């Protein structure tokens, strides 16, 4: 039974470390965009949703 708790503790530690790596990577990606890049992407997404809305209104 003691061996089981060791493995569970090790798996938990690995899970926490993996979560930290994922958060750090996400932050790095988010910070790599300039304000102009973010603005351009938001405008692009808005245009795409407007076009999709126009297509659904035609039906």
Predicted model as a PDB file, atoms N, CA, C, CB and O in Angstrom, pLDDT in the B-factor column:
MODEL        1                                                                  
ATOM      1  N   UNK A   1       0.830  -1.196   0.000  1.00 82.00           N  
ATOM      2  CA  UNK A   1       0.000   0.000   0.000  1.00 82.00           C  
ATOM      3  C   UNK A   1       0.872   1.258   0.000  1.00 82.00           C  
ATOM      4  CB  UNK A   1      -0.943   0.000   1.216  1.00 82.00           C  
ATOM      5  O   UNK A   1       0.515   2.270  -0.603  1.00 82.00           O  
ATOM      6  N   UNK A   2       1.989   1.186   0.665  1.00 86.00           N  
ATOM      7  CA  UNK A   2       2.878   2.345   0.722  1.00 86.00           C  
ATOM      8  C   UNK A   2       3.439   2.681  -0.662  1.00 86.00           C  
ATOM      9  CB  UNK A   2       4.024   2.087   1.708  1.00 86.00           C  
ATOM     10  O   UNK A   2       3.641   3.848  -0.997  1.00 86.00           O  
ATOM     11  N   UNK A   3       3.684   1.653  -1.447  1.00 90.00           N  
ATOM     12  CA  UNK A   3       4.206   1.855  -2.798  1.00 90.00           C  
ATOM     13  C   UNK A   3       3.175   2.578  -3.668  1.00 90.00           C  
ATOM     14  CB  UNK A   3       4.595   0.503  -3.437  1.00 90.00           C  
ATOM     15  O   UNK A   3       3.529   3.396  -4.517  1.00 90.00           O  
ATOM     16  N   UNK A   4       1.910   2.269  -3.447  1.00 93.00           N  
ATOM     17  CA  UNK A   4       0.843   2.927  -4.193  1.00 93.00           C  
ATOM     18  C   UNK A   4       0.841   4.427  -3.905  1.00 93.00           C  
ATOM     19  CB  UNK A   4      -0.525   2.310  -3.839  1.00 93.00           C  
ATOM     20  O   UNK A   4       0.701   5.229  -4.828  1.00 93.00           O  
ATOM     21  N   UNK A   5       0.993   4.809  -2.663  1.00 93.00           N  
ATOM     22  CA  UNK A   5       0.993   6.235  -2.309  1.00 93.00           C  
ATOM     23  C   UNK A   5       2.202   6.957  -2.897  1.00 93.00           C  
ATOM     24  CB  UNK A   5       0.978   6.405  -0.784  1.00 93.00           C  
ATOM     25  O   UNK A   5       2.115   8.132  -3.253  1.00 93.00           O  
ATOM     26  N   UNK A   6       3.322   6.258  -2.997  1.00 94.00           N  
ATOM     27  CA  UNK A   6       4.494   6.857  -3.640  1.00 94.00           C  
ATOM     28  C   UNK A   6       4.200   7.178  -5.095  1.00 94.00           C  
ATOM     29  CB  UNK A   6       5.706   5.920  -3.540  1.00 94.00           C  
ATOM     30  O   UNK A   6       4.511   8.267  -5.578  1.00 94.00           O  
ATOM     31  N   UNK A   7       3.605   6.231  -5.781  1.00 94.00           N  
ATOM     32  CA  UNK A   7       3.304   6.433  -7.198  1.00 94.00           C  
ATOM     33  C   UNK A   7       2.249   7.520  -7.396  1.00 94.00           C  
ATOM     34  CB  UNK A   7       2.828   5.123  -7.829  1.00 94.00           C  
ATOM     35  O   UNK A   7       2.335   8.312  -8.335  1.00 94.00           O  
ATOM     36  N   UNK A   8       1.267   7.554  -6.517  1.00 94.00           N  
ATOM     37  CA  UNK A   8       0.259   8.610  -6.615  1.00 94.00           C  
ATOM     38  C   UNK A   8       0.868   9.986  -6.362  1.00 94.00           C  
ATOM     39  CB  UNK A   8      -0.877   8.353  -5.625  1.00 94.00           C  
ATOM     40  O   UNK A   8       0.524  10.955  -7.038  1.00 94.00           O  
ATOM     41  N   UNK A   9       1.760  10.067  -5.399  1.00 94.00           N  
ATOM     42  CA  UNK A   9       2.443  11.331  -5.125  1.00 94.00           C  
ATOM     43  C   UNK A   9       3.320  11.759  -6.292  1.00 94.00           C  
ATOM     44  CB  UNK A   9       3.284  11.214  -3.862  1.00 94.00           C  
ATOM     45  O   UNK A   9       3.358  12.936  -6.651  1.00 94.00           O  
ATOM     46  N   UNK A  10       4.019  10.809  -6.877  1.00 95.00           N  
ATOM     47  CA  UNK A  10       4.867  11.108  -8.032  1.00 95.00           C  
ATOM     48  C   UNK A  10       4.015  11.562  -9.213  1.00 95.00           C  
ATOM     49  CB  UNK A  10       5.708   9.875  -8.423  1.00 95.00           C  
ATOM     50  O   UNK A  10       4.379  12.511  -9.909  1.00 95.00           O  
ATOM     51  N   UNK A  11       2.892  10.898  -9.444  1.00 96.00           N  
ATOM     52  CA  UNK A  11       2.007  11.282 -10.543  1.00 96.00           C  
ATOM     53  C   UNK A  11       1.439  12.687 -10.297  1.00 96.00           C  
ATOM     54  CB  UNK A  11       0.857  10.249 -10.702  1.00 96.00           C  
ATOM     55  O   UNK A  11       1.306  13.469 -11.238  1.00 96.00           O  
ATOM     56  N   UNK A  12       1.113  13.004  -9.074  1.00 96.00           N  
ATOM     57  CA  UNK A  12       0.620  14.343  -8.752  1.00 96.00           C  
ATOM     58  C   UNK A  12       1.668  15.410  -9.002  1.00 96.00           C  
ATOM     59  CB  UNK A  12       0.170  14.401  -7.310  1.00 96.00           C  
ATOM     60  O   UNK A  12       1.362  16.475  -9.538  1.00 96.00           O  
ATOM     61  N   UNK A  13       2.902  15.126  -8.614  1.00 96.00           N  
ATOM     62  CA  UNK A  13       3.989  16.082  -8.825  1.00 96.00           C  
ATOM     63  C   UNK A  13       4.229  16.303 -10.316  1.00 96.00           C  
ATOM     64  CB  UNK A  13       5.281  15.591  -8.146  1.00 96.00           C  
ATOM     65  O   UNK A  13       4.459  17.431 -10.752  1.00 96.00           O  
ATOM     66  N   UNK A  14       4.174  15.245 -11.080  1.00 96.00           N  
ATOM     67  CA  UNK A  14       4.355  15.360 -12.531  1.00 96.00           C  
ATOM     68  C   UNK A  14       3.210  16.173 -13.123  1.00 96.00           C  
ATOM     69  CB  UNK A  14       4.428  13.956 -13.196  1.00 96.00           C  
ATOM     70  O   UNK A  14       3.429  16.998 -14.009  1.00 96.00           O  
ATOM     71  N   UNK A  15       2.005  15.948 -12.645  1.00 96.00           N  
ATOM     72  CA  UNK A  15       0.850  16.701 -13.140  1.00 96.00           C  
ATOM     73  C   UNK A  15       0.967  18.186 -12.841  1.00 96.00           C  
ATOM     74  CB  UNK A  15      -0.428  16.159 -12.532  1.00 96.00           C  
ATOM     75  O   UNK A  15       0.643  19.014 -13.692  1.00 96.00           O  
ATOM     76  N   UNK A  16       1.419  18.531 -11.658  1.00 96.00           N  
ATOM     77  CA  UNK A  16       1.590  19.946 -11.288  1.00 96.00           C  
ATOM     78  C   UNK A  16       2.680  20.579 -12.146  1.00 96.00           C  
ATOM     79  CB  UNK A  16       1.942  20.086  -9.779  1.00 96.00           C  
ATOM     80  O   UNK A  16       2.522  21.707 -12.614  1.00 96.00           O  
ATOM     81  N   UNK A  17       3.769  19.874 -12.353  1.00 96.00           N  
ATOM     82  CA  UNK A  17       4.861  20.408 -13.176  1.00 96.00           C  
ATOM     83  C   UNK A  17       4.401  20.600 -14.621  1.00 96.00           C  
ATOM     84  CB  UNK A  17       6.088  19.467 -13.128  1.00 96.00           C  
ATOM     85  O   UNK A  17       4.736  21.600 -15.255  1.00 96.00           O  
ATOM     86  N   UNK A  18       3.646  19.655 -15.129  1.00 96.00           N  
ATOM     87  CA  UNK A  18       3.141  19.765 -16.496  1.00 96.00           C  
ATOM     88  C   UNK A  18       2.187  20.942 -16.628  1.00 96.00           C  
ATOM     89  CB  UNK A  18       2.440  18.469 -16.917  1.00 96.00           C  
ATOM     90  O   UNK A  18       2.229  21.671 -17.619  1.00 96.00           O  
ATOM     91  N   UNK A  19       1.338  21.128 -15.642  1.00 96.00           N  
ATOM     92  CA  UNK A  19       0.429  22.275 -15.662  1.00 96.00           C  
ATOM     93  C   UNK A  19       1.181  23.588 -15.657  1.00 96.00           C  
ATOM     94  CB  UNK A  19      -0.512  22.221 -14.480  1.00 96.00           C  
ATOM     95  O   UNK A  19       0.799  24.525 -16.358  1.00 96.00           O  
ATOM     96  N   UNK A  20       2.244  23.669 -14.875  1.00 94.00           N  
ATOM     97  CA  UNK A  20       3.061  24.889 -14.834  1.00 94.00           C  
ATOM     98  C   UNK A  20       3.720  25.178 -16.170  1.00 94.00           C  
ATOM     99  CB  UNK A  20       4.127  24.775 -13.757  1.00 94.00           C  
ATOM    100  O   UNK A  20       3.805  26.330 -16.595  1.00 94.00           O  
ATOM    101  N   UNK A  21       4.184  24.134 -16.827  1.00 95.00           N  
ATOM    102  CA  UNK A  21       4.807  24.304 -18.140  1.00 95.00           C  
ATOM    103  C   UNK A  21       3.781  24.805 -19.149  1.00 95.00           C  
ATOM    104  CB  UNK A  21       5.432  22.978 -18.624  1.00 95.00           C  
ATOM    105  O   UNK A  21       4.079  25.676 -19.966  1.00 95.00           O  
ATOM    106  N   UNK A  22       2.580  24.257 -19.090  1.00 95.00           N  
ATOM    107  CA  UNK A  22       1.532  24.665 -20.032  1.00 95.00           C  
ATOM    108  C   UNK A  22       1.127  26.125 -19.803  1.00 95.00           C  
ATOM    109  CB  UNK A  22       0.301  23.745 -19.896  1.00 95.00           C  
ATOM    110  O   UNK A  22       0.912  26.866 -20.762  1.00 95.00           O  
ATOM    111  N   UNK A  23       1.023  26.531 -18.554  1.00 95.00           N  
ATOM    112  CA  UNK A  23       0.671  27.927 -18.252  1.00 95.00           C  
ATOM    113  C   UNK A  23       1.775  28.865 -18.719  1.00 95.00           C  
ATOM    114  CB  UNK A  23       0.418  28.115 -16.736  1.00 95.00           C  
ATOM    115  O   UNK A  23       1.490  29.920 -19.285  1.00 95.00           O  
ATOM    116  N   UNK A  24       3.020  28.498 -18.491  1.00 94.00           N  
ATOM    117  CA  UNK A  24       4.139  29.341 -18.909  1.00 94.00           C  
ATOM    118  C   UNK A  24       4.175  29.477 -20.429  1.00 94.00           C  
ATOM    119  CB  UNK A  24       5.467  28.765 -18.397  1.00 94.00           C  
ATOM    120  O   UNK A  24       4.427  30.564 -20.950  1.00 94.00           O  
ATOM    121  N   UNK A  25       3.926  28.390 -21.131  1.00 92.00           N  
ATOM    122  CA  UNK A  25       3.931  28.430 -22.589  1.00 92.00           C  
ATOM    123  C   UNK A  25       2.789  29.310 -23.104  1.00 92.00           C  
ATOM    124  CB  UNK A  25       3.816  27.005 -23.167  1.00 92.00           C  
ATOM    125  O   UNK A  25       2.968  30.083 -24.046  1.00 92.00           O  
ATOM    126  N   UNK A  26       1.626  29.188 -22.486  1.00 91.00           N  
ATOM    127  CA  UNK A  26       0.481  30.003 -22.885  1.00 91.00           C  
ATOM    128  C   UNK A  26       0.773  31.487 -22.663  1.00 91.00           C  
ATOM    129  CB  UNK A  26      -0.777  29.584 -22.104  1.00 91.00           C  
ATOM    130  O   UNK A  26       0.448  32.316 -23.512  1.00 91.00           O  
ATOM    131  N   UNK A  27       1.375  31.819 -21.540  1.00 90.00           N  
ATOM    132  CA  UNK A  27       1.714  33.212 -21.247  1.00 90.00           C  
ATOM    133  C   UNK A  27       2.717  33.750 -22.272  1.00 90.00           C  
ATOM    134  CB  UNK A  27       2.289  33.340 -19.818  1.00 90.00           C  
ATOM    135  O   UNK A  27       2.600  34.886 -22.731  1.00 90.00           O  
ATOM    136  N   UNK A  28       3.687  32.934 -22.618  1.00 87.00           N  
ATOM    137  CA  UNK A  28       4.702  33.355 -23.590  1.00 87.00           C  
ATOM    138  C   UNK A  28       4.058  33.629 -24.952  1.00 87.00           C  
ATOM    139  CB  UNK A  28       5.806  32.275 -23.726  1.00 87.00           C  
ATOM    140  O   UNK A  28       4.395  34.608 -25.618  1.00 87.00           O  
ATOM    141  N   UNK A  29       3.139  32.766 -25.356  1.00 83.00           N  
ATOM    142  CA  UNK A  29       2.464  32.971 -26.633  1.00 83.00           C  
ATOM    143  C   UNK A  29       1.603  34.227 -26.586  1.00 83.00           C  
ATOM    144  CB  UNK A  29       1.606  31.748 -26.993  1.00 83.00           C  
ATOM    145  O   UNK A  29       1.572  34.992 -27.550  1.00 83.00           O  
ATOM    146  N   UNK A  30       0.917  34.442 -25.497  1.00 82.00           N  
ATOM    147  CA  UNK A  30       0.037  35.598 -25.379  1.00 82.00           C  
ATOM    148  C   UNK A  30       0.844  36.896 -25.366  1.00 82.00           C  
ATOM    149  CB  UNK A  30      -0.819  35.490 -24.111  1.00 82.00           C  
ATOM    150  O   UNK A  30       0.403  37.898 -25.929  1.00 82.00           O  
ATOM    151  N   UNK A  31       1.994  36.894 -24.743  1.00 83.00           N  
ATOM    152  CA  UNK A  31       2.795  38.101 -24.647  1.00 83.00           C  
ATOM    153  C   UNK A  31       3.575  38.384 -25.923  1.00 83.00           C  
ATOM    154  CB  UNK A  31       3.741  37.995 -23.486  1.00 83.00           C  
ATOM    155  O   UNK A  31       4.112  39.479 -26.090  1.00 83.00           O  
ATOM    156  N   UNK A  32       3.644  37.413 -26.820  1.00 85.00           N  
ATOM    157  CA  UNK A  32       4.426  37.619 -28.032  1.00 85.00           C  
ATOM    158  C   UNK A  32       3.693  38.477 -29.056  1.00 85.00           C  
ATOM    159  CB  UNK A  32       4.784  36.286 -28.645  1.00 85.00           C  
ATOM    160  O   UNK A  32       4.304  38.913 -30.032  1.00 85.00           O  
ATOM    161  N   UNK A  33       2.403  38.730 -28.863  1.00 83.00           N  
ATOM    162  CA  UNK A  33       1.641  39.560 -29.788  1.00 83.00           C  
ATOM    163  C   UNK A  33       1.725  41.021 -29.368  1.00 83.00           C  
ATOM    164  CB  UNK A  33       0.171  39.100 -29.850  1.00 83.00           C  
ATOM    165  O   UNK A  33       1.609  41.351 -28.188  1.00 83.00           O  
ATOM    166  N   UNK A  34       1.926  41.879 -30.343  1.00 87.00           N  
ATOM    167  CA  UNK A  34       1.887  43.307 -30.049  1.00 87.00           C  
ATOM    168  C   UNK A  34       0.420  43.744 -30.041  1.00 87.00           C  
ATOM    169  CB  UNK A  34       2.725  44.134 -31.096  1.00 87.00           C  
ATOM    170  O   UNK A  34      -0.460  42.988 -30.452  1.00 87.00           O  
ATOM    171  N   UNK A  35       0.172  44.934 -29.584  1.00 88.00           N  
ATOM    172  CA  UNK A  35      -1.196  45.449 -29.540  1.00 88.00           C  
ATOM    173  C   UNK A  35      -1.788  45.533 -30.949  1.00 88.00           C  
ATOM    174  CB  UNK A  35      -1.228  46.835 -28.864  1.00 88.00           C  
ATOM    175  O   UNK A  35      -2.978  45.282 -31.141  1.00 88.00           O  
ATOM    176  N   UNK A  36      -0.967  45.882 -31.922  1.00 93.00           N  
ATOM    177  CA  UNK A  36      -1.449  45.957 -33.302  1.00 93.00           C  
ATOM    178  C   UNK A  36      -1.816  44.571 -33.838  1.00 93.00           C  
ATOM    179  CB  UNK A  36      -0.386  46.604 -34.203  1.00 93.00           C  
ATOM    180  O   UNK A  36      -2.793  44.423 -34.572  1.00 93.00           O  
ATOM    181  N   UNK A  37      -1.026  43.557 -33.465  1.00 91.00           N  
ATOM    182  CA  UNK A  37      -1.335  42.188 -33.882  1.00 91.00           C  
ATOM    183  C   UNK A  37      -2.665  41.733 -33.298  1.00 91.00           C  
ATOM    184  CB  UNK A  37      -0.215  41.229 -33.455  1.00 91.00           C  
ATOM    185  O   UNK A  37      -3.486  41.139 -33.998  1.00 91.00           O  
ATOM    186  N   UNK A  38      -2.874  42.007 -32.035  1.00 89.00           N  
ATOM    187  CA  UNK A  38      -4.120  41.613 -31.374  1.00 89.00           C  
ATOM    188  C   UNK A  38      -5.302  42.331 -32.018  1.00 89.00           C  
ATOM    189  CB  UNK A  38      -4.060  41.926 -29.858  1.00 89.00           C  
ATOM    190  O   UNK A  38      -6.337  41.715 -32.275  1.00 89.00           O  
ATOM    191  N   UNK A  39      -5.156  43.602 -32.273  1.00 95.00           N  
ATOM    192  CA  UNK A  39      -6.222  44.390 -32.894  1.00 95.00           C  
ATOM    193  C   UNK A  39      -6.549  43.840 -34.282  1.00 95.00           C  
ATOM    194  CB  UNK A  39      -5.814  45.878 -32.987  1.00 95.00           C  
ATOM    195  O   UNK A  39      -7.720  43.700 -34.634  1.00 95.00           O  
ATOM    196  N   UNK A  40      -5.528  43.531 -35.061  1.00 96.00           N  
ATOM    197  CA  UNK A  40      -5.743  42.997 -36.412  1.00 96.00           C  
ATOM    198  C   UNK A  40      -6.452  41.646 -36.355  1.00 96.00           C  
ATOM    199  CB  UNK A  40      -4.402  42.860 -37.159  1.00 96.00           C  
ATOM    200  O   UNK A  40      -7.346  41.375 -37.156  1.00 96.00           O  
ATOM    201  N   UNK A  41      -6.051  40.802 -35.412  1.00 94.00           N  
ATOM    202  CA  UNK A  41      -6.698  39.496 -35.295  1.00 94.00           C  
ATOM    203  C   UNK A  41      -8.148  39.627 -34.855  1.00 94.00           C  
ATOM    204  CB  UNK A  41      -5.937  38.615 -34.313  1.00 94.00           C  
ATOM    205  O   UNK A  41      -9.009  38.886 -35.330  1.00 94.00           O  
ATOM    206  N   UNK A  42      -8.430  40.565 -33.949  1.00 96.00           N  
ATOM    207  CA  UNK A  42      -9.805  40.772 -33.518  1.00 96.00           C  
ATOM    208  C   UNK A  42     -10.675  41.280 -34.671  1.00 96.00           C  
ATOM    209  CB  UNK A  42      -9.850  41.756 -32.348  1.00 96.00           C  
ATOM    210  O   UNK A  42     -11.816  40.848 -34.830  1.00 96.00           O  
ATOM    211  N   UNK A  43     -10.136  42.191 -35.464  1.00 96.00           N  
ATOM    212  CA  UNK A  43     -10.886  42.686 -36.613  1.00 96.00           C  
ATOM    213  C   UNK A  43     -11.124  41.566 -37.628  1.00 96.00           C  
ATOM    214  CB  UNK A  43     -10.141  43.856 -37.275  1.00 96.00           C  
ATOM    215  O   UNK A  43     -12.197  41.478 -38.225  1.00 96.00           O  
ATOM    216  N   UNK A  44     -10.122  40.720 -37.815  1.00 96.00           N  
ATOM    217  CA  UNK A  44     -10.275  39.598 -38.736  1.00 96.00           C  
ATOM    218  C   UNK A  44     -11.371  38.651 -38.250  1.00 96.00           C  
ATOM    219  CB  UNK A  44      -8.943  38.840 -38.890  1.00 96.00           C  
ATOM    220  O   UNK A  44     -12.211  38.211 -39.035  1.00 96.00           O  
ATOM    221  N   UNK A  45     -11.359  38.343 -36.966  1.00 95.00           N  
ATOM    222  CA  UNK A  45     -12.377  37.445 -36.416  1.00 95.00           C  
ATOM    223  C   UNK A  45     -13.762  38.068 -36.505  1.00 95.00           C  
ATOM    224  CB  UNK A  45     -12.054  37.095 -34.963  1.00 95.00           C  
ATOM    225  O   UNK A  45     -14.737  37.367 -36.776  1.00 95.00           O  
ATOM    226  N   UNK A  46     -13.862  39.377 -36.280  1.00 95.00           N  
ATOM    227  CA  UNK A  46     -15.146  40.062 -36.397  1.00 95.00           C  
ATOM    228  C   UNK A  46     -15.664  39.993 -37.829  1.00 95.00           C  
ATOM    229  CB  UNK A  46     -15.019  41.525 -35.947  1.00 95.00           C  
ATOM    230  O   UNK A  46     -16.847  39.735 -38.055  1.00 95.00           O  
ATOM    231  N   UNK A  47     -14.784  40.222 -38.789  1.00 94.00           N  
ATOM    232  CA  UNK A  47     -15.189  40.133 -40.194  1.00 94.00           C  
ATOM    233  C   UNK A  47     -15.666  38.728 -40.542  1.00 94.00           C  
ATOM    234  CB  UNK A  47     -14.029  40.533 -41.110  1.00 94.00           C  
ATOM    235  O   UNK A  47     -16.642  38.566 -41.274  1.00 94.00           O  
ATOM    236  N   UNK A  48     -14.976  37.705 -40.015  1.00 93.00           N  
ATOM    237  CA  UNK A  48     -15.376  36.326 -40.282  1.00 93.00           C  
ATOM    238  C   UNK A  48     -16.753  36.028 -39.691  1.00 93.00           C  
ATOM    239  CB  UNK A  48     -14.337  35.352 -39.717  1.00 93.00           C  
ATOM    240  O   UNK A  48     -17.566  35.355 -40.324  1.00 93.00           O  
ATOM    241  N   UNK A  49     -17.018  36.523 -38.486  1.00 91.00           N  
ATOM    242  CA  UNK A  49     -18.323  36.265 -37.881  1.00 91.00           C  
ATOM    243  C   UNK A  49     -19.413  37.050 -38.599  1.00 91.00           C  
ATOM    244  CB  UNK A  49     -18.307  36.624 -36.388  1.00 91.00           C  
ATOM    245  O   UNK A  49     -20.541  36.572 -38.718  1.00 91.00           O  
ATOM    246  N   UNK A  50     -19.092  38.243 -39.078  1.00 88.00           N  
ATOM    247  CA  UNK A  50     -20.065  39.016 -39.852  1.00 88.00           C  
ATOM    248  C   UNK A  50     -20.415  38.291 -41.148  1.00 88.00           C  
ATOM    249  CB  UNK A  50     -19.516  40.424 -40.160  1.00 88.00           C  
ATOM    250  O   UNK A  50     -21.580  38.242 -41.542  1.00 88.00           O  
ATOM    251  N   UNK A  51     -19.411  37.732 -41.804  1.00 88.00           N  
ATOM    252  CA  UNK A  51     -19.658  36.993 -43.044  1.00 88.00           C  
ATOM    253  C   UNK A  51     -20.477  35.740 -42.772  1.00 88.00           C  
ATOM    254  CB  UNK A  51     -18.334  36.620 -43.723  1.00 88.00           C  
ATOM    255  O   UNK A  51     -21.364  35.400 -43.554  1.00 88.00           O  
ATOM    256  N   UNK A  52     -20.191  35.054 -41.677  1.00 79.00           N  
ATOM    257  CA  UNK A  52     -20.953  33.851 -41.335  1.00 79.00           C  
ATOM    258  C   UNK A  52     -22.388  34.226 -40.991  1.00 79.00           C  
ATOM    259  CB  UNK A  52     -20.294  33.100 -40.153  1.00 79.00           C  
ATOM    260  O   UNK A  52     -23.311  33.478 -41.314  1.00 79.00           O  
ATOM    261  N   UNK A  53     -22.592  35.361 -40.349  1.00 74.00           N  
ATOM    262  CA  UNK A  53     -23.931  35.830 -40.028  1.00 74.00           C  
ATOM    263  C   UNK A  53     -24.697  36.197 -41.286  1.00 74.00           C  
ATOM    264  CB  UNK A  53     -23.865  37.023 -39.088  1.00 74.00           C  
ATOM    265  O   UNK A  53     -25.898  35.945 -41.380  1.00 74.00           O  
ATOM    266  N   UNK A  54     -24.013  36.787 -42.249  1.00 72.00           N  
ATOM    267  CA  UNK A  54     -24.663  37.145 -43.508  1.00 72.00           C  
ATOM    268  C   UNK A  54     -25.098  35.890 -44.266  1.00 72.00           C  
ATOM    269  CB  UNK A  54     -23.717  37.995 -44.380  1.00 72.00           C  
ATOM    270  O   UNK A  54     -26.175  35.854 -44.862  1.00 72.00           O  
ATOM    271  N   UNK A  55     -24.257  34.873 -44.235  1.00 71.00           N  
ATOM    272  CA  UNK A  55     -24.597  33.630 -44.931  1.00 71.00           C  
ATOM    273  C   UNK A  55     -25.779  32.942 -44.279  1.00 71.00           C  
ATOM    274  CB  UNK A  55     -23.399  32.686 -44.959  1.00 71.00           C  
ATOM    275  O   UNK A  55     -26.634  32.397 -44.977  1.00 71.00           O  
ATOM    276  N   UNK A  56     -25.849  32.956 -42.942  1.00 66.00           N  
ATOM    277  CA  UNK A  56     -26.965  32.296 -42.262  1.00 66.00           C  
ATOM    278  C   UNK A  56     -28.249  33.085 -42.439  1.00 66.00           C  
ATOM    279  CB  UNK A  56     -26.661  32.117 -40.774  1.00 66.00           C  
ATOM    280  O   UNK A  56     -29.332  32.500 -42.408  1.00 66.00           O  
ATOM    281  N   UNK A  57     -28.160  34.413 -42.626  1.00 62.00           N  
ATOM    282  CA  UNK A  57     -29.353  35.225 -42.833  1.00 62.00           C  
ATOM    283  C   UNK A  57     -29.927  34.996 -44.238  1.00 62.00           C  
ATOM    284  CB  UNK A  57     -29.028  36.716 -42.622  1.00 62.00           C  
ATOM    285  O   UNK A  57     -31.125  35.178 -44.460  1.00 62.00           O  
ATOM    286  N   UNK A  58     -29.073  34.600 -45.176  1.00 61.00           N  
ATOM    287  CA  UNK A  58     -29.532  34.344 -46.539  1.00 61.00           C  
ATOM    288  C   UNK A  58     -30.367  33.071 -46.638  1.00 61.00           C  
ATOM    289  CB  UNK A  58     -28.345  34.250 -47.477  1.00 61.00           C  
ATOM    290  O   UNK A  58     -31.148  32.921 -47.578  1.00 61.00           O  
ATOM    291  N   UNK A  59     -30.221  32.184 -45.718  1.00 58.00           N  
ATOM    292  CA  UNK A  59     -30.926  30.892 -45.794  1.00 58.00           C  
ATOM    293  C   UNK A  59     -32.322  30.997 -45.376  1.00 58.00           C  
ATOM    294  CB  UNK A  59     -30.261  29.868 -44.968  1.00 58.00           C  
ATOM    295  O   UNK A  59     -33.045  30.001 -45.383  1.00 58.00           O  
TER     296      UNK A  59                                                      
ENDMDL                                                                          
END                                                                             
